[in-house]
Amino acid sequence: MKISLKGVRGSIPTTGAETSIYGGNTSCTVVTEDNWLLVVDAGSGLQKVSTDQFSVKRVDILLTHLHFDHIQGLGFFPALFDASTEVHIWGPASATQSLHSRLSRYLSPPLFPVLIRDLPCAIVMHDIENTDFEIGPFKIKSQYVIHPGPTVGFRIENHRSTFVYIPDHEPALGLKGLPKDKKWMSGFDLAIGADLLLHDAQYTEEEYHQKVGWGHSSMEDAVRFGEMAGVQRLLLAHHDPTHKDSMLEEHFKVLQHKFPGLSMKYEFAKEGLEIEL
């Protein structure tokens, strides 16, 4: 499968020279194999996805949750306005409202001028929980993770590789940080043994102490989580909008000093990065 990062910023798009290296668009990743296209999260990075380049008539959009930085690109996605395209949207179930009802609150006035019911594409909504499902060549597992509001991570597998996507996650929420017993660790069953894990790393360790419970990880905890899960490669993502490129590069040196000799490769996710698995 091919992984293409279209947006790796957290909370709000942040553009300018100081974020040009790692990118300013919010969460969106494209996963492709053969003639199948998965769009994982629909942040502002979705504007960089064109179905024309893939020649597909079905698109599957997997939403981890419905915070605005993960859905703000939906209304600008050309596939939704193509009558010949079938669009499937998969998102975490809520105890009170359907996925369709909750997305309608964004895709309607006054927030957006076009109603879901007026979109010309054939649109299908899927409410998911701790769910296993298949899309074309992909076997997918969704699982609830720790983050405010219904939020899932995704484990995406094909016949030879595994990509895990958990961009908003706070596994260290508790009295003593990351649990030592892995069976109690949020997201562990998703991430275990993955070839590639993209994981929340919004804060430095110092910043995290002031923001416990906000739903995000420190960079250090993300590295610890990936190592404990035995992943081969880790992408640290959901960069805080206040973190300039220079800050990320400086803190990468801090991480290398704190975590020498790991078996896992790790790096900061960069908008535009493409990886073949």
Secondary structure, 3 states (H helix, E strand, C coil): CEEEEEECECCCCCCCHHHCCCCCCECEEEEEECCEEEEECCCHHHHHCCHHHCCCCEEEEECCCCCHHHCCCHHHCHHHHCCCCEEEEEEECCCCCCHHHHHHCCCCCCCCCCCHHHCCCEEEEEEECCEEEEECCEEEEEEECCCCCCCEEEEEECCCCEEEEECCCCCCCCCCCCCCCHHHCCCHHHHCCCCEEEEECCECHHHHHCCCCCCCCEHHHHHHHHHHHCCCEEEEECECCCCCHHHHHHHHHHHHHHCCCCCCEEEECCCCCEEEC
